[in-house]
Amino acid sequence: MTCALCGGQTTQRRVKKQHWFHKQLYVIEDVPAEVCLECGERYFHAKVLDQIDRLLATEHLVKAHLQVEVVSLPQVAVVM
């Protein structure tokens, strides 16, 4: 597959994916994706994303709990 962002070639890999479901953030491991060898952009098949949603909608094994900070970037003028 060709990357839509940079035109590089992609390869199949298993990656970690941050996934929002019902206003909760999950980190899903071992997700199949096409990953661009040039820029790193990741592409997920719709069936894979649907599978993640179905998994999270049911009772599932939790490997670990993480604590994260949420911060806002201050509004600053950007000079270009």
N, C-alpha and C positions, 0 to 999 in steps of 0.2 A: 504494500500500500504506500501511497505517496502522502507525505505530511501536507495538510492544507495551509499550514503557517509558513513553512520554509522551503517546501519542495523536497526535503530529504526523504530517505527511505525509512520505513518502520520495520520493526521486528516484534514477534510475539514474546511477551515477558509476563511474569507474575509480579504484581506490585501491591503496595499498600495503598488503599484508597480512603480518603476522608468522605464520609457519606452522611448527609442529613436525612433523618426519617422522623416524622412527627415531632419536629422542633427539637430533636436530640441529635447530637453529633456522635457518630461511630467511626472507628478506624477498623477497616476490614482488611485482613491480610490475604495474600495468595490469590489476588483477583487477576484473571487473565485480561491482558490489554495489549494493544499495538502501541509501541513506544518508538518515537522518532529517534534515530541514531544521531541526528544533527542537533536538534534543539531540545529534545526530551519531552515534547508534547505527547500526552497520552490519550488514546482513543479507546472507549469501552463500547462493546456491543450492547444494544438495547436489551437483549435477552439476559445478559449478565447483570445489568442494572435491575431488571425485574426480579431476577433470582435473589439479589441482595435484599430488595424490599420484602419479598416473601419470607426470607429467612428472619429478618428483623421483626416481622409482624407476628411471628410465632415464638414460643419459648425456645431459647437458644443458649448454648454454652458461652459463658463470658470468660475469656482468657485472662483479662486484666482490666483494672480500672485506672484511668489516668486523670490527673487534675491539671487543668489548663487555665491560664490567665486570659481574660478578654480585655483588650485595651483599644482606645480610639486614637487615631493619628491626629495630632493637632492641625487645625486649618492654617496652612502657611501659603504664601504666594509662591507659585512655581514660575521660575524664569526660564524661558526656552530660547 
